[in-house]
Amino acid sequence: MDNDVFQFALNLVLEAGKLFKEGYHHPKEVKMKGQREMVTKTDEDIEKLIKDRFAERFPDIIFIGEEKSADAPFGKGRNIILDPVDGTMNFIHKIPFTAISLGFYEDAKGVFGMVYNPILEEFFVGVEGEGSYLNNDPIRVSKISKISDSLLATGLPYDRTEHSNLDHISRIGPICRDIRRLGSAALDMCYTANGTFDGYWELGLKAWDVAAGAIIVNNAGGKVTNFNNGKLDLFAGDFLASNGKIHNEIHGLIKEGL
């Protein structure tokens, strides 16, 4: 891992957290991107800050952000994948499950991921081969081995005509202990990484929703795949994260509805 890039990203995410807090606690400037999908000025300001600073310091790094198109295709070289405000609806309504999500990839392999919730002061970090942490304390996935004992998380996609999750919820809900819907994919993955949730699945997601969280789950001892249960594709749109022990069981239930 390039320690210069890691430390630069860490300091920059902390700096962006100040913009995040300020925007969270004050009236929002909101624009619609779709029927349910919204963007705030804070989204735009944080993305611009991080993109511009990286371009200045590391011009070779390809930037992929939610609010602007990618500098170049993902996969070759070094990539930053950023969601400046994951859980925008929560952010707008002052529900504190919302975060900055930044993943760093090299030749399509996850190197480190950072998910920072400045409202609850939770900073999750995962580093390939070095583990995952919450506020510098090591975290691990749960040891639950049966879906019947599991607390799971999911979400509802913006486009509910194209992507329906209700079949999965109705199939998995009666079998697991319970299901939560917090409204932030990045935090759902982090809470899977630290054992709060035993698993999480969702449809209709983008790469920036999960790029950092996937690294954090994997390096906390968990597993992240798409619904085909094969090699992870950040651009596939559907994702399943778990402690690894219940992964195949959840996958089997999801597959029944595909």
C-alpha positions as CSV (number, residue, x, y, z in Angstrom):
1,M,0.0,0.0,0.0
2,D,1.1,3.5,-0.8
3,N,1.2,5.1,2.7
4,D,1.4,8.6,1.2
5,V,-1.9,8.1,-0.6
6,F,-3.5,6.5,2.5
7,Q,-2.5,9.3,4.8
8,F,-3.5,12.0,2.3
9,A,-6.9,10.3,1.9
10,L,-7.4,10.0,5.7
11,N,-6.6,13.7,6.3
12,L,-8.8,14.7,3.4
13,V,-11.8,12.7,4.5
14,L,-11.5,14.2,8.0
15,E,-11.4,17.7,6.5
16,A,-14.4,16.8,4.4
17,G,-16.1,15.8,7.6
18,K,-16.2,19.4,8.7
19,L,-18.2,20.3,5.5
20,F,-20.4,17.3,6.1
21,K,-21.2,18.4,9.7
22,E,-21.9,22.0,8.7
23,G,-24.2,20.9,5.9
24,Y,-26.0,18.4,8.1
25,H,-26.9,20.9,10.8
26,H,-28.0,23.7,8.5
27,P,-30.7,24.2,5.9
28,K,-30.0,22.2,2.8
29,E,-29.8,23.2,-0.9
30,V,-31.4,20.2,-2.6
31,K,-31.8,19.3,-6.3
32,M,-33.7,16.3,-7.7
33,K,-31.8,13.7,-9.8
34,G,-34.9,11.5,-10.2
35,Q,-38.2,10.7,-8.6
36,R,-36.6,9.9,-5.2
37,E,-32.9,10.5,-5.7
38,M,-31.6,13.9,-4.5
39,V,-28.3,15.7,-4.3
40,T,-27.3,18.5,-1.9
41,K,-24.7,21.2,-2.2
42,T,-22.8,19.3,0.5
43,D,-22.5,16.3,-1.9
44,E,-21.1,18.6,-4.6
45,D,-18.8,20.5,-2.3
46,I,-17.2,17.4,-0.7
47,E,-16.8,15.7,-4.1
48,K,-15.1,18.8,-5.6
49,L,-12.8,19.1,-2.6
50,I,-11.6,15.5,-2.7
51,K,-11.4,15.3,-6.5
52,D,-9.4,18.6,-6.8
53,R,-7.0,17.8,-4.0
54,F,-6.3,14.3,-5.4
55,A,-5.8,15.7,-8.9
56,E,-3.3,18.2,-7.6
57,R,-1.3,15.8,-5.5
58,F,-1.7,12.5,-7.4
59,P,-2.6,13.4,-11.0
60,D,-2.3,9.7,-12.1
61,I,-5.2,8.6,-9.9
62,I,-8.4,8.1,-11.8
63,F,-11.4,9.6,-9.9
64,I,-14.9,8.1,-10.0
65,G,-17.5,10.0,-8.1
66,E,-21.2,9.9,-7.7
67,E,-21.9,13.5,-8.8
68,K,-19.4,13.7,-11.7
69,S,-18.5,11.2,-14.4
70,A,-15.4,9.2,-14.2
71,D,-12.1,10.6,-15.5
72,A,-11.5,7.2,-17.2
73,P,-12.8,3.7,-17.1
74,F,-12.3,1.7,-13.9
75,G,-9.9,-1.2,-13.8
76,K,-6.4,-0.1,-14.8
77,G,-4.1,1.9,-12.7
78,R,-5.1,3.6,-9.4
79,N,-8.7,4.6,-8.7
80,I,-10.5,6.6,-6.1
81,I,-14.2,5.8,-5.9
82,L,-16.1,8.3,-3.8
83,D,-19.6,8.8,-2.5
84,P,-19.5,12.2,-0.8
85,V,-22.7,11.7,1.1
86,D,-23.9,8.2,1.3
87,G,-27.5,8.1,2.7
88,T,-28.4,11.5,1.2
89,M,-32.1,11.1,2.3
90,N,-31.0,10.6,5.9
91,F,-28.6,13.6,5.6
92,I,-31.4,15.8,4.4
93,H,-33.8,14.7,7.1
94,K,-31.1,14.8,9.8
95,I,-31.2,11.1,10.5
96,P,-27.6,10.3,11.6
97,F,-27.0,7.2,9.5
98,T,-25.1,8.9,6.7
99,A,-21.4,9.0,5.8
100,I,-18.5,9.9,3.4
101,S,-17.4,6.7,1.6
102,L,-14.0,6.5,-0.2
103,G,-12.4,3.4,-1.7
104,F,-8.9,3.1,-3.2
105,Y,-8.3,0.5,-5.9
106,E,-5.3,-0.5,-7.8
107,D,-5.8,-2.6,-11.0
108,A,-9.3,-3.3,-9.8
109,K,-8.1,-4.7,-6.5
110,G,-9.3,-3.0,-3.2
111,V,-6.4,-1.5,-1.3
112,F,-8.1,0.5,1.4
113,G,-11.6,1.8,2.2
114,M,-12.7,4.6,4.5
115,V,-16.3,5.3,5.7
116,Y,-16.7,8.3,8.0
117,N,-19.9,9.3,9.8
118,P,-19.0,12.7,11.3
119,I,-22.4,12.9,13.0
120,L,-21.9,9.8,15.2
121,E,-18.1,10.1,15.1
122,E,-17.6,6.7,13.5
123,F,-14.6,6.3,11.3
124,F,-14.3,2.8,9.7
125,V,-11.1,1.9,7.8
126,G,-10.2,-1.3,6.0
127,V,-6.7,-2.0,4.6
128,E,-6.0,-5.0,2.4
129,G,-4.0,-7.6,4.4
130,E,-4.0,-5.4,7.6
131,G,-7.5,-5.7,8.9
132,S,-10.4,-3.3,9.5
133,Y,-10.9,-0.8,12.3
134,L,-13.5,1.5,13.9
135,N,-11.9,4.6,15.4
136,N,-8.5,2.7,15.4
137,D,-9.9,-0.3,17.3
138,P,-9.9,-3.7,15.4
139,I,-13.2,-5.0,14.2
140,R,-14.3,-8.5,13.1
141,V,-17.5,-9.9,11.6
142,S,-19.9,-11.9,13.8
143,K,-19.6,-15.7,14.5
144,I,-23.3,-16.4,13.8
145,S,-23.6,-19.5,11.7
146,K,-27.3,-19.8,11.1
147,I,-29.6,-17.4,9.3
148,S,-32.3,-18.1,11.9
149,D,-30.0,-16.4,14.5
150,S,-29.1,-13.5,12.3
151,L,-29.9,-9.8,12.3
152,L,-29.7,-8.7,8.7
153,A,-29.9,-5.4,6.8
154,T,-31.2,-4.4,3.4
155,G,-32.4,-1.3,1.5
156,L,-35.0,-0.3,-1.1
157,P,-33.6,1.0,-4.4
158,Y,-34.6,4.3,-5.9
159,D,-36.1,2.7,-8.9
160,R,-38.6,0.3,-7.4
161,T,-40.2,-0.6,-10.7
162,E,-37.0,-2.0,-12.1
163,H,-35.5,-3.4,-8.9
164,S,-37.9,-5.0,-6.4
165,N,-36.6,-6.2,-3.1
166,L,-39.9,-7.0,-1.6
167,D,-39.8,-10.7,-2.7
168,H,-36.4,-11.1,-1.0
169,I,-37.6,-9.4,2.2
170,S,-40.8,-11.6,2.3
171,R,-38.7,-14.7,1.8
172,I,-35.9,-13.9,4.2
173,G,-37.8,-12.0,6.9
174,P,-39.7,-15.0,8.4
175,I,-36.5,-17.0,8.6
176,C,-34.0,-14.6,10.1
177,R,-34.1,-13.0,13.5
178,D,-35.0,-9.6,12.1
179,I,-34.2,-7.1,9.3
180,R,-33.1,-3.5,9.5
181,R,-33.2,-0.7,6.9
182,L,-30.9,2.2,7.9
183,G,-30.7,3.9,4.5
184,S,-26.9,3.9,4.0
185,A,-25.3,1.1,2.0
186,A,-21.8,2.1,3.2
187,L,-22.8,2.0,6.9
188,D,-24.7,-1.3,6.4
189,M,-21.5,-2.9,5.2
190,C,-19.5,-1.4,8.0
191,Y,-22.0,-2.6,10.6
192,T,-21.7,-6.1,9.0
193,A,-17.9,-5.7,9.3
194,N,-18.1,-5.0,13.0
195,G,-20.6,-7.7,13.8
196,T,-23.6,-5.5,14.4
197,F,-25.3,-7.1,11.4
198,D,-24.6,-10.6,10.4
199,G,-25.4,-9.9,6.7
200,Y,-26.6,-7.3,4.3
201,W,-28.0,-7.4,0.7
202,E,-29.3,-4.8,-1.7
203,L,-30.2,-4.2,-5.3
204,G,-29.9,-1.2,-7.5
205,L,-26.6,0.1,-6.0
206,K,-23.7,1.9,-7.6
207,A,-20.0,1.3,-7.3
208,W,-19.5,4.3,-5.0
209,D,-22.1,3.0,-2.6
210,V,-20.1,-0.1,-1.8
211,A,-16.5,0.4,-2.9
212,A,-15.2,1.3,0.5
213,G,-17.5,-1.0,2.5
214,A,-16.6,-4.0,0.5
215,I,-12.9,-3.6,1.4
216,I,-13.8,-3.1,5.1
217,V,-16.0,-6.2,5.2
218,N,-13.4,-8.4,3.5
219,N,-10.6,-7.3,5.8
220,A,-12.8,-7.8,8.9
221,G,-13.1,-11.5,7.9
222,G,-16.3,-11.3,6.0
223,K,-17.4,-11.9,2.4
224,V,-18.8,-9.7,-0.3
225,T,-20.2,-10.9,-3.7
226,N,-22.8,-10.1,-6.2
227,F,-26.0,-12.1,-6.3
228,N,-24.3,-14.6,-8.6
229,N,-22.0,-15.4,-5.7
230,G,-19.0,-15.1,-7.9
231,K,-16.1,-12.7,-8.1
232,L,-17.2,-9.2,-6.9
233,D,-18.1,-6.7,-9.6
234,L,-18.5,-3.2,-8.2
235,F,-20.7,-2.2,-11.2
236,A,-23.1,-5.2,-11.2
237,G,-25.7,-3.3,-9.1
238,D,-26.6,-6.1,-6.6
239,F,-24.5,-6.9,-3.5
240,L,-24.4,-9.4,-0.7
241,A,-22.2,-9.0,2.3
242,S,-22.0,-11.3,5.3
243,N,-19.8,-12.8,8.0
244,G,-19.1,-15.6,5.5
245,K,-20.7,-18.3,7.7
246,I,-24.3,-17.5,6.5
247,H,-23.4,-16.3,3.0
248,N,-24.5,-19.3,1.0
249,E,-27.7,-19.6,3.0
250,I,-28.7,-16.0,2.2
251,H,-27.6,-16.4,-1.3
252,G,-29.8,-19.4,-1.8
253,L,-32.8,-17.5,-0.6
254,I,-32.0,-14.6,-2.8
255,K,-31.5,-16.8,-5.8
256,E,-35.0,-18.3,-5.4
257,G,-36.4,-14.9,-6.3
258,L,-34.2,-14.1,-9.3
